[in-house]
Amino acid sequence: MNPSHLKETMAAESARASAAVGVDIGGANLKLADSSGASVACSFPMWSQAERLAQCLRTQFAALCQQTQRRYTRVAVTMTG
């Protein structure tokens, strides 16, 4: 393996391992987006399903991880709902 290819491979692996994700818990939707622009969203009426928030977050994080093949080590959350 040539040195430049090794450097690119290591940089790509580092980006996958330390990606950041933002979470928006809104009144009607739950949205996640990562630092590369990948995103997932689902309808989530907080006013009538608040008890399902943890499960919905797990499901959406799993979907984003599967889509991007990344592990997220940094998370920022905003709650507008």
N, C-alpha and C positions, 0 to 999 in steps of 0.2 A: 504494500500500500504506500503510495507516495505521500510525502508530508502534507501537502496542501489538502489532499482528500481526507487524511486523518484529522486535520484541523477542522474541516467542514463537518465531518461526521461528529466530532466531539462537540462542536458548537450547536449542531442540531439536537443532539442528545441533551445537552445542557438546557436548551430552550424548552424541550419537552418536559424536562424534570422540574423546571422552576417557573412554569407559566403561572400567570395571575388570572383570576376570574372575578368578574363583578356580578353581583346578584341584586336584582331589583325586585323587591316584594311589594307589588302594587295592590291596589284595592281589587282589581279584577284580573290581573295577569301576574305571572311569575316569569322573570326573564333572567337568563344567564348569558354572559358574553366574556370571551377571554381576550387576552392581550394581542392575539393574532387576528381577531375579528370573527372567529367562530362563535355561533350563538344558538341557543335553544330557547323556546318560550312555550308557555301553555296557559290556557285559561285557568284562573284560580280565583274564584270569588271569595275573598278573605272574610267578608261579612257573614257568609253562611257556611264556611268550611275551615275556619281557623284551626280546628283540631287536626286537620290533615296536613298542615304546613310542613312538619318534619318529613313525612313520607313523600310529599311532592318535591321537596328539596332534594332528597336522596335520589328520587327517580330522575329528576332533571340533571343533577350532577353526573349520574351514571350515563345518561344519554350524551352529555357533552364530552365526557371522558371517552366514550366509545367512538364518537364522531371524530375526535381529534387525536386519539391515542396518546393523550397527555395525562400526567399526574399534576395536580394543582397544589402548590405549596403556599400560595398567597391568595387570600379572599378578601374582597371589599363588599360590604352589604349596605344597601339603602332600603329603607322601608317607607313607602309613600302612601300605603293603604291604611 
